[in-house]
C-alpha cells in the first residue's frame, strides 16, 4: 500500500509541471530560475530524509481461551501492542501448538505457543513434525518450566515405572504431544501399559473410579497443578520417577528430552522424582526481521513485572529460562542480539 500511496501525488505533480510549461515564456526569467533552484533544494532535502518506518500488523496464534495459559498470551500481546512502536499483534484462539505451527506455515500467523521440545522437533522435522513441511519457528521467550507428572493411585501398589506393565494407564490428553512423548519414553525402556486414551477430565474420573491406575499430567514446577490437587481430593496418589538407567535409554533415542529432578513436597510428599521437563513459551517466525524481534523481546523483558501481575505463574527470570543449558532449539537472531547485549552467553548451536 505504501508504494501505491505516492502514485496520485506523482501524477498530480506531473500534470502541474506540464501545465506550467505550456503557459510559460520560452525565455527563462529570474523568478523561474529561483523557483527551479528552490524545487531542486526541496527535492534534495526530501531525498535526505529517512524512509518512513515500516509497520507490522501481525497475528499471534495462541491457544484455547479455556486454557490456563491463555491469560499469559493476552499479557504478552498487551505488552507488544503498548510498548513496541510500529508493531500490532492480534491474538487468535487456536487448538494449541500444532495448530499454531500450521498457521505460521501458511503465513497466517507470525507467533505461536510452544515448548522448547516442540520447537526442536519442528526445526529438525522429527517426531510429531516428521514430514510436517515447516521448520521456520524460532524461540522468542519461554516463561513456564514444566514436567510430565506420572501419577498413580496409592492403592494400585505401583511404585516404579516398570510396575505399569500391562496396567491400564493414561499417557496424557488424547492426541496431545504429552501422550506421544510419554508413549515414546515407555516404549523405549520396554514398558507396555494397557493404554487408556481419554481427555484429561475423563482420565481423572477413571482414576477416581478405580478404572485405571493413573495418568500423566503436565504441570508447572513452580507450584501445584490444580488437576492433580483435585484428584487428591478423591484418591491418595503417588508420583513415579525415572531411574538414571531409564533416562540414559530414553536419551539415547531422544537426546532432546531433558529430565529434571523435582520435589513433590507441594503435594504433601517427602521425596523427589526425575521427570521429563520442558519449558513453555512462545515462538516467532524466522521471517520477521531481526530488529523487529529485538524490539519485541526487549519490551517483554523490560515489562516482565506487568506480565507477572497478569499471569503470576511464570519463572523468576524467563530470559534465563529461555537460555537454559541443555535447550537445543534455535533462537531468533533478534533474541540472540538482545541476550548478548545483556551479557548472556548464548550456545553457538542455538544461533541460526
C-alpha positions in Angstrom: 0.0 0.0 0.0 2.8 2.4 0.8 4.2 2.1 -2.8 0.9 3.0 -4.3 0.2 5.8 -1.9 2.7 8.0 -3.7 1.2 7.4 -7.2 -1.6 10.0 -7.2 0.8 12.6 -5.9 3.3 11.8 -8.6 0.7 12.1 -11.3 -0.7 15.3 -9.9 2.8 16.8 -9.8 3.5 15.7 -13.4 0.2 17.4 -14.6 1.1 20.6 -12.7 4.5 20.8 -14.2 3.1 20.2 -17.7 0.5 22.9 -17.4 3.2 25.4 -16.2 5.5 24.5 -19.1 2.8 25.1 -21.7 1.8 28.6 -20.3 5.4 29.9 -19.6 7.6 32.0 -21.8 10.4 30.2 -23.7 12.9 32.8 -22.1 13.8 31.8 -18.6 13.2 34.6 -16.1 15.0 35.2 -12.7 11.8 34.1 -10.9 11.6 30.8 -12.8 15.3 30.1 -12.1 14.8 30.8 -8.5 11.8 28.5 -8.3 13.7 25.8 -10.1 16.6 26.1 -7.6 14.1 26.0 -4.7 12.5 22.9 -6.1 15.8 21.3 -6.6 16.7 22.2 -3.0 13.5 20.8 -1.7 13.9 17.6 -3.6 17.4 17.1 -2.2 16.2 17.8 1.3 13.4 15.3 0.7 15.8 12.6 -0.5 17.9 13.1 2.6 15.0 12.4 5.0 14.9 8.8 6.4 12.3 6.5 4.9 9.1 6.1 6.8 9.4 3.2 9.4 7.6 0.1 8.2 4.7 -1.0 10.4 3.7 -4.6 11.1 0.2 -5.9 11.7 0.8 -9.4 12.9 -1.3 -12.4 14.1 -0.4 -14.1 17.4 -1.6 -17.7 17.3 -2.1 -18.7 21.0 -4.2 -21.5 22.5 -7.8 -22.2 23.5 -9.4 -19.5 25.7 -10.3 -22.3 28.1 -6.6 -23.0 28.7 -4.9 -21.7 31.8 -2.2 -20.3 29.5 -4.5 -18.1 27.5 -4.1 -15.2 30.0 -0.3 -15.4 29.5 -0.8 -15.0 25.8 -3.0 -12.0 26.4 -0.5 -10.4 28.8 2.4 -10.7 26.3 0.3 -9.4 23.4 -0.7 -6.4 25.5 3.0 -5.5 26.2 3.8 -5.6 22.5 0.8 -3.5 21.5 1.6 -0.9 24.2 5.4 -0.6 24.0 6.6 -1.7 20.6 6.2 1.2 18.1 5.1 0.1 14.7 4.0 -3.4 15.7 0.5 -4.5 16.4 -0.4 -8.1 17.2 -3.9 -9.6 17.2 -4.4 -12.7 19.4 -6.1 -15.7 17.7 -7.6 -18.5 19.7 -6.3 -21.9 18.4 -6.2 -25.6 19.3 -2.6 -25.3 20.5 0.9 -25.8 19.3 0.4 -27.9 16.2 -2.4 -25.6 15.0 -0.1 -22.6 15.7 2.6 -24.1 13.5 0.2 -24.8 10.7 -0.9 -21.1 10.8 2.7 -20.0 10.7 3.5 -22.4 7.9 0.6 -20.8 5.9 1.8 -17.3 6.8 -1.5 -16.7 8.6 0.4 -16.0 11.9 3.8 -14.9 13.0 3.8 -16.2 16.6 2.8 -19.4 18.4 2.6 -21.0 21.8 5.0 -23.9 22.1 7.7 -25.6 24.2 11.4 -26.0 23.7 11.0 -29.7 22.9 8.3 -29.0 20.3 10.5 -26.2 18.8 13.4 -28.5 18.4 11.3 -31.3 16.9 9.7 -28.8 14.4 13.1 -27.4 13.4 14.6 -30.8 12.8 11.4 -32.3 11.2 11.3 -35.2 13.6 8.8 -36.9 16.0 5.4 -35.2 15.7 6.7 -33.0 12.9 8.2 -35.6 10.6 7.0 -34.7 7.1 5.2 -31.6 8.5 6.7 -29.3 5.9 7.6 -26.4 8.0 10.7 -25.7 10.1 10.6 -21.9 10.5 9.6 -21.4 14.1 12.3 -19.7 16.3 12.5 -19.3 20.1 11.1 -16.0 21.4 10.8 -16.5 25.1 10.0 -19.3 27.5 8.0 -18.5 30.7 6.9 -21.6 32.5 9.1 -24.6 33.5 7.1 -27.8 33.2 7.3 -31.6 33.8 5.3 -34.6 32.8 4.0 -35.9 36.2 3.4 -39.7 36.2 0.7 -40.0 38.8 -0.8 -43.3 40.2 -3.3 -44.1 42.9 -1.6 -45.3 46.1 -3.9 -48.3 46.4 -2.7 -49.6 43.0 0.5 -50.7 44.6 2.6 -49.3 41.7 5.9 -48.0 42.9 8.0 -47.9 39.7 7.5 -47.3 36.0 8.2 -51.0 35.4 5.1 -51.8 37.5 2.9 -50.1 34.8 3.5 -53.1 32.6 0.0 -54.4 31.5 -1.8 -51.9 33.7 -4.5 -49.5 32.5 -2.8 -46.1 32.3 -3.5 -42.8 30.6 -0.5 -41.2 28.9 -2.0 -37.7 28.7 -4.6 -35.8 26.8 -5.6 -37.9 23.8 -3.8 -36.7 20.7 -1.5 -34.3 22.5 2.3 -34.1 22.4 2.3 -35.2 26.0 0.7 -38.5 25.1 3.1 -39.1 22.2 6.2 -38.3 24.3 5.2 -40.5 27.2 4.3 -43.4 25.0 7.7 -43.0 23.2 9.6 -43.0 26.5 8.0 -46.1 28.0 8.2 -47.9 24.7 12.0 -47.1 24.6 12.6 -48.6 28.0 10.4 -51.7 27.2 7.4 -50.9 29.3 4.0 -51.5 27.8 1.0 -50.4 29.8 -2.6 -51.1 28.7 -3.0 -47.5 27.3 -6.3 -45.7 28.1 -6.8 -42.8 25.6 -9.0 -40.1 27.1 -9.5 -36.4 27.7 -7.9 -35.1 30.9 -11.3 -34.9 32.6 -12.2 -38.4 31.7 -8.8 -39.7 32.8 -9.2 -38.1 36.2 -12.7 -39.6 36.6 -11.3 -43.0 35.6 -8.6 -42.9 38.2 -11.1 -41.7 40.9 -13.4 -44.5 40.0 -10.6 -47.1 40.1 -11.0 -47.9 36.4 -7.3 -47.1 35.6 -4.2 -47.0 37.8 -3.1 -43.5 36.9 -2.3 -40.8 34.3 0.3 -38.4 33.1 -0.4 -34.7 33.7 1.9 -31.9 32.5 2.2 -29.2 35.1 4.5 -26.3 36.2 7.4 -26.9 38.6 6.6 -23.5 40.3 3.6 -24.7 42.2 0.9 -27.3 42.3 -1.2 -28.4 39.4 -4.9 -27.9 40.0 -5.9 -31.1 38.2 -3.6 -33.2 40.4 -4.8 -31.5 43.6 -8.4 -32.0 42.6 -7.6 -35.7 42.1 -6.1 -35.8 45.6 -9.4 -34.9 47.0 -10.9 -38.3 45.9 -7.9 -40.7 45.9 -4.5 -40.9 47.6 -1.7 -40.6 44.9 2.0 -41.2 44.4 4.4 -39.9 41.8 6.7 -42.2 39.7 10.3 -41.5 38.9 12.6 -42.4 36.0 15.8 -44.2 37.1 19.2 -43.0 35.8 19.4 -46.1 33.7 15.9 -45.4 32.2 16.9 -41.8 31.5 20.0 -43.0 29.7 18.0 -45.3 27.5 15.5 -42.6 26.6 18.1 -40.0 25.8 20.0 -42.4 23.6 17.0 -42.4 21.2 15.7 -38.9 22.1 18.7 -36.7 23.0 16.5 -33.6 23.1 14.4 -34.9 26.0 15.6 -33.2 29.2 14.9 -34.6 32.6 14.6 -32.5 35.8 14.7 -33.6 39.5 11.6 -32.1 41.1 10.3 -32.1 44.7 6.8 -33.5 45.4 6.6 -31.5 48.7 3.9 -29.2 47.3 1.6 -32.3 47.1 2.5 -33.4 50.6 5.2 -36.0 49.6 8.6 -36.1 51.1 10.5 -37.3 48.1 11.8 -36.1 44.7 11.3 -37.7 41.2 13.1 -37.5 37.9 10.6 -36.3 35.3 10.7 -35.2 31.6 11.0 -31.5 31.7 10.3 -28.8 29.1 9.7 -25.1 29.1 6.5 -23.5 27.8 6.5 -20.2 26.0 6.3 -18.6 22.5 8.0 -18.9 19.2 8.2 -16.4 16.3 8.6 -16.8 12.6 12.1 -16.8 11.3 10.9 -14.4 8.5 10.4 -11.5 10.9 13.4 -9.0 10.7 16.0 -9.1 13.5 15.4 -5.5 14.6 11.6 -6.1 14.9 12.1 -9.2 17.1 14.8 -7.4 19.1 12.4 -4.6 20.0 9.7 -7.1 20.9 11.9 -9.2 23.3 13.3 -6.0 24.8 9.8 -4.7 25.6 8.8 -8.1 27.0 11.9 -8.3 29.2 11.6 -4.7 30.4 7.9 -5.1 31.4 8.1 -8.6 32.9 6.5 -7.3 36.1 3.4 -6.3 34.2 3.2 -9.8 32.7 3.7 -11.4 36.1 0.8 -9.3 37.5 -1.5 -10.6 34.8 -0.1 -14.2 35.0 1.7 -14.9 38.3 2.9 -18.4 37.4 6.0 -17.5 35.4 9.6 -18.2 36.1 11.7 -15.7 38.1 13.8 -14.9 35.1 12.1 -16.0 31.8 15.0 -14.8 29.7 17.4 -17.1 31.7 14.9 -19.9 31.3 14.9 -19.3 27.5 18.7 -19.6 27.6 18.7 -22.6 29.9 21.6 -25.0 29.4 20.6 -28.2 27.6 18.0 -26.5 25.4 18.7 -27.3 21.7 16.1 -25.3 19.8 17.2 -22.4 17.6 16.7 -18.8 18.9 15.6 -15.9 16.6 18.6 -13.7 15.8 16.7 -10.7 17.3 16.6 -12.6 20.6 20.3 -13.6 20.4 21.2 -10.0 19.8 19.3 -8.8 22.9 20.7 -11.6 25.1 24.3 -10.8 24.1 23.7 -7.1 24.8 22.7 -8.1 28.3 25.9 -10.0 28.7 24.4 -13.5 28.4 26.4 -16.3 26.8 24.4 -18.0 24.1 25.2 -21.5 23.0 26.5 -21.2 19.4 24.5 -24.3 18.4 21.3 -22.2 19.1 22.2 -19.4 16.8 20.8 -19.8 13.3 
